Amino acid sequence: MKKLLLLLAATLVFATGQAQDAATAWKTLYPQILKNIKAPTFRDKDYNIADFGAVPNDTTIVNHASINRAIATCSIEGGGRVIVPKGLWFTGPITMRSNVNLHLEEGATLLFTTDLKYFPVVLTRWEGVDTYNTSPLIYAYGETNIAVTGKGTIDGHATRADWWSQTGPTPAEGRGTQRVSRPIMLKWAEDKVPLAERVMNNGDGMRVQTINFYLCRNILIEDVTLLRSPFWVIHPLMCDNLTVRGVRIDNHGPNGDGCDPESCSNVLIENCYFMTGDDCIAIKSGRNNDARVWNIPSRNIIVRNCTMADGHGGVVIGSEIGGGYKNLFVENCNMDSPNLDRVIRLKTNNCRGGTIENLFVRNVTVGQCRESVLHINLRYEPNEACDRSFPPIVRNVWMDGVTSQKSRYGVWIDAYEQGTNVYDIHVSDCNWNGVAENNFIRGQVDNLTFDNLKINGQPVKVK
């Protein structure tokens, strides 16, 4: 573990260059980042979960002990593929190990139980706060060379009758509600309560991620379909060298973010489809005090050739972004839904602090979105109880060649009235039609430039 932490720290400290403009960044920084992202490979040895006692097509049998035994054996013996064959496999939480590719064959479904008695409590983060909580459905801590692949389906089995009920005032029998537990957890962080004392138990109502890899390196998530997540779908935390490719996420649950890299570096998300109940992709780096303790930004993330339908935002930074963010590239994506609120969204506040910089977006096609094409909000969650002495900075944002056919606003920026915390925002060669209310800009924004931006066919200049 010590070696892993040193390697992660070295990766995060490594400087990939301070891009000053979009042309330079796409030409020099972008290929440097791609060079550092390499999907893991695995030994040519298969371990079929049926050979370890797993039984298909019977929801009275919970198979996670057999699946976890297959994964552990594969790892101990030098790695390979753990095969989930065609069929329905009812299971509890799964723990990944180094050098293992959990491979779901086409026609295979992992269907997760909602019975809390099968779920241990593990170390994780919940909305950017360090805590012990109910285990995610698929979890790993401190592992290297891990993958979840194949044409099969991972079904979190969440419904309003169980996991999703925990968001409301009257959760399902035997379950707590996050309306009670979440403020307690946030106060622990604000009061700097030691991590060992921050324990949310299974009855406390803090829903779990589908996939949560924590402090891991060399990760591949490819081709799987992910449905009905209790909470966030894919949540890599403090990971390095991650590829998410060809994944389909269909999840309309509450807080149902699609892919949320948090305090991660060297991430490629490509050829994926997102239909979500919250942000499609949301990049994070911790919340408030906990973010400042770790001080690990997310950095060097590429999103390309993806499709976004429903969601609060297509590609989002925040709101738990207290560790800061650097170097995002988004290209060749398609976004289109009356239920997609925003295209590129930055959300933060003066509880978070941190610097968000070097965002480069090009060649994005938008059919319609509900609110805005570019959204920057420094006043997110204005009623949050927190120390508000950490104003964030947003700078060096470039948007080029983005077309849109319908939205309420083009650019939407809510900055501070006192002090300039948003600057160097550049929009060029963009054509946005069907815009109901032009742009909304409040607060002090420095060096906001529009170069060949047309809204409803008319050239727009900065006032």
Buried (B, 14 or more C-beta within 10 A) or exposed (E): EEEBEEEBEEBBEEEBEEBEEBEBBBEEBBEEBBEBBEBBEBBEEBBBBBEBEBBBEEEEBBBBBBBBBBBBBBBEEEBBBBBBBEBBBBBBBBBBBBBBBBBBBEEBBBBBBBEBEBBEBBBBBBBBBBBBBBBBBBBBBBBBBBBBBBBBBBBBBBBEEBBBBBBBEEBBEEBBBBEEBBEBBBEBBBEEBEBEEBEBBBEBBBBBBBBBBBBBBBBBBBBBBBBBBBBBBBBBBBBBBBBBBBBBBBBBBBBBBBBBBBBBBBBBBBBBBBBBBBBBBBBBBBBBBBBBBBBBBBBBBBBBBBBBBBBBBBBBBBBBBBBBBBBBBBBBBBBBBEBBBBBBBBBBBBBBBBBBBBBBBBBBBBBBBBBBBBBBBBBBBEEBEBEBEBBBBBBBBBBBBBBBBBBBBBBBBBBBEEEBBBBBBBBBBBBBBEBEEBBBBEBBBEEBEBEEBBBEEEEBEBE
